[in-house]
Amino acid sequence: MDTKILIVDDSKSDVAFIKIMLNDYQLLHAANGLEAMQMIEQDPSIDLIVLDLNMPVMNGFEVLTALNKPEYQKIVTIILTNHDEIENEVKGLALGAMDYIRKPLNMEALRKRIEIQLALRNSRIMMEDYNLHLQKEVEIRTQELVLSRDISINVLVGLLEVRNLESSNHTMRTQHMMRRMCEHLQFKDKYREIFTDEYIQELFRTTPLHDIGKVGIPDQILLKPGKLTTEEFEIMKKHVDYGVDALNYNLGDRIAPSFIRTALEIIGTHHERYDGTGYPHGLKGEEIPLCGRLVAIVDVYDALVHPRVYKSAFSHEKALEIINQERGHHFDPDIVDAFMEIHNDMLQITRDFEQLVYEANA
């Protein structure tokens, strides 16, 4: 492979093991953080760093701090921690590491983490190039740009589906529920001028991206078959920022295309709550963009009526009861009322996809 990986670790045995695991990549090695930074400054083509935190001269935390410069933003860092170093894991992620793996090292886990992070890195670079392309040619190559946009979305969603097979039909179901909600609201005076046919189509295209940031969440948290700890939930919440960063990467002062702005609103606000207790910003009421308020309800409904690794499926009726209980708390009261008016349509969308899965497996 052309991918260049820098291993930063003072343990000769761990380095030897990693080199065996990753022998099909182009590998470099540094025995401490200072040596690593010197190599990075001399070689800007390094793609990914496997970084031990406990080293002499310059430790891993100091390296992560030094990497927080614009010229190093395309380098992905995976940190190595010991089994009992949960605080170090959280601190490393807060300083910019994209993932972590615990010692003793597991060959399949390390390779999979590297593959996922490289795929996410490439998607960011792709979106940066795509945004520049949009800026230059949107007026003269509309059809080509629409095709490229859809491919980009499918690529990004595909990365999540590789991690979590549950996400595949979830993304499709929620986008169809989103479109049905918009079509219903289109006939209400309050929303008539907002939900143009073009905007509804834009929401339909971008809704599947709402959870794309989960690509950056470690498997043991994303796929955990039980309740997350406080520390794990704080890491899980970072998927919102990861998703926003992936789309917003290197946009700078340039004006983003409309569908990127809509996607950013959906990704960034679908976990906000109407009463202000959501995340990441604690937005309240109509401070939350309308598209975020809409995705919140269809996302929760779909999660309720389908099994997850951490729970069984609820009935349609039980899901409606829970949503009604959250009216004015989690959800916009007007949106809840509209949802209840067409709840049978939501049930039908669920059944239609269940039939498609049944036919595909028959």
Secondary structure, 3 states (H helix, E strand, C coil): CCCEEEEECCCHHHHHHHHHHCCCCEEEEECCHHHHHHHHHHCCCCCEEEEECCCCCCCHHHHHHHCCCHHHCCCEEEEEEECCCHHHHHHHHHCCCCEEEEECCCHHHHHHHHHHHHHHHHHHHHHHHHHHHHHHHCCCCHHHHHHHHHHHHHHHHHHHHHHCCCHHHHHHHHHHHHHHHHHHHCCCCCCCCCCCHHHHHHHHHHHHHCCHHHHHCCHHHHCCCCCCCHHHHHHHHHHHHHHHHHHHCCCCCCCCCHHHHHHHHHHHHCCCCCCCCCCCCCCCHHHCCHHHHHHHHHHHHHHHCCCECCECCCCHHHHHHHHHHCECCCECHHHHHHHHHCHHHHHHHHHHHHHHHHHHHC
